[in-house]
Amino acid sequence: MTKETNYLFTISIVIPVFNSAKTVEKLMSEIFTALNADNYAYETIFVNDSSSDSSSISLDNIYSKYQNISIIELRKNSGQDNAIMAGLKYASGKYIVIMDDDLQHHPRYIPELLNEMSDYTDVCYANFPIKKQKFYKNLGSWFANSCATILLKKPKDIYLSPYKIFNAEIVSEIIKYAGPYPYLDGLIFRVTNKIKQINVDHSERYAGKGNYTLRKSIKVWANLATNFSILPLRLSTIFGFLAAISGFLLGGFYIVSFFLSDYTPEGWSSIAVLVLFFGGIQLIAIGVIGEYLGRLFLLNNKEPQYVLKQTKTNITFKE
């Protein structure tokens, strides 16, 4: 087993962990089985995103049993992408794999992802033709991918999977982002268009239930919409313009009707509808502007991506 030039490992595997005490030990066992058979030089980096269960104990068990393990403990829950950013800064492999902690992303596909990497491929996504998850999660994935196609100019045939591999050069660019609201796929498309994907199976969750709530999904979408595009601002301007034109035309219609016919608009209901309509558009536009300003405020006040509690590593591989 030889060391890649300028890299300690061929593969670094970064896994954000949140309330997955029942799955991470099995996951590490599968990683060991998938990669040790062919003597890959790899490290595994677990980022515990302030789990409230016994994930820390399970990670300690892994740490004592396997080599080349790094465990990063975050002091407070920061979110999946923030936890990944923490792991990326500790990765020392030529290629970095990102995967979930629930075994729906099976490690046996890591060699297949690695085989797709070349001088013409910076990133390779694992695409799931059939996703074994709730209907509303599939709907959310479809919506996020549709938005990414518009906002990030992502090719329509690329699925933004959380299971992916990219090279260390891409990582060195991604970790330059210091804002408190990272969106990993947005950062990837900001620095490269050498992207492909392969089809893999989506496994059943090994144990427990998913931690990705509707609130977290909306937060991810907001990061995509406001960190990498000003399209929401442009849309609010367009809607405001259309509302103003509609109001002007409707007012003109009432004036002409008053002088040229016996029709006279009466009642408060039409006024209430107009006020609610135009007022709603104004509030939406103000909210969009406020979201951008709020993010700038937090960035200028150096809101951290994450707060480290402790880190430990037992890397033993030397050339």
Secondary structure as the mmCIF struct_conf table of DSSP 4:
data_model
#
loop_
_struct_conf.conf_type_id
_struct_conf.id
_struct_conf.beg_label_comp_id
_struct_conf.beg_label_asym_id
_struct_conf.beg_label_seq_id
_struct_conf.end_label_comp_id
_struct_conf.end_label_asym_id
_struct_conf.end_label_seq_id
HELX_LH_PP_P HELX_LH_PP_P1 LYS A 3 GLU A 4
TURN_TY1_P TURN_TY1_P1 THR A 5 ASN A 6
BEND BEND1 LEU A 8 LEU A 8
STRN STRN1 PHE A 9 VAL A 17
BEND BEND2 PHE A 18 ASN A 19
TURN_TY1_P TURN_TY1_P2 ALA A 21 THR A 23
HELX_RH_AL_P HELX_RH_AL_P1 VAL A 24 ASN A 36
TURN_TY1_P TURN_TY1_P3 ALA A 37 ASN A 39
STRN STRN2 TYR A 42 ASN A 48
BEND BEND3 SER A 52 SER A 54
HELX_RH_AL_P HELX_RH_AL_P2 SER A 55 LYS A 65
BEND BEND4 TYR A 66 ASN A 68
STRN STRN3 ILE A 69 LEU A 74
BEND BEND5 ARG A 75 LYS A 76
HELX_RH_AL_P HELX_RH_AL_P3 GLN A 80 LEU A 88
TURN_TY1_P TURN_TY1_P4 LYS A 89 TYR A 90
STRN STRN4 GLY A 93 ILE A 98
BEND BEND6 ASP A 101 HIS A 105
HELX_RH_3T_P HELX_RH_3T_P1 PRO A 107 TYR A 109
HELX_RH_AL_P HELX_RH_AL_P4 ILE A 110 ASN A 115
TURN_TY1_P TURN_TY1_P5 GLU A 116 GLU A 116
STRN STRN5 SER A 118 SER A 118
TURN_TY1_P TURN_TY1_P6 ASP A 119 TYR A 120
STRN STRN6 THR A 121 THR A 121
BEND BEND7 ASP A 122 ASP A 122
STRN STRN7 VAL A 123 ASN A 127
BEND BEND8 PRO A 129 ILE A 130
BEND BEND9 GLN A 133 GLN A 133
HELX_RH_AL_P HELX_RH_AL_P5 PHE A 135 LEU A 151
BEND BEND10 LEU A 152 LEU A 152
TURN_TY1_P TURN_TY1_P7 LYS A 156 ASP A 157
BEND BEND11 PRO A 162 PRO A 162
STRN STRN8 LYS A 164 ASN A 167
HELX_RH_AL_P HELX_RH_AL_P6 ALA A 168 ILE A 174
TURN_TY1_P TURN_TY1_P8 ILE A 175 LYS A 176
BEND BEND12 PRO A 180 TYR A 181
HELX_RH_AL_P HELX_RH_AL_P7 LEU A 184 VAL A 191
STRN STRN9 ILE A 195 ASN A 199
HELX_LH_PP_P HELX_LH_PP_P2 SER A 203 ARG A 205
BEND BEND13 TYR A 206 GLY A 208
HELX_RH_AL_P HELX_RH_AL_P8 LEU A 214 ASN A 227
BEND BEND14 PHE A 228 PHE A 228
HELX_RH_AL_P HELX_RH_AL_P9 LEU A 231 LEU A 260
BEND BEND15 SER A 261 ASP A 262
BEND BEND16 GLY A 267 GLY A 267
HELX_RH_AL_P HELX_RH_AL_P10 TRP A 268 ASN A 300
TURN_TY1_P TURN_TY1_P9 ASN A 301 LYS A 302
BEND BEND17 GLN A 305 GLN A 305
STRN STRN10 LEU A 308 THR A 313
#
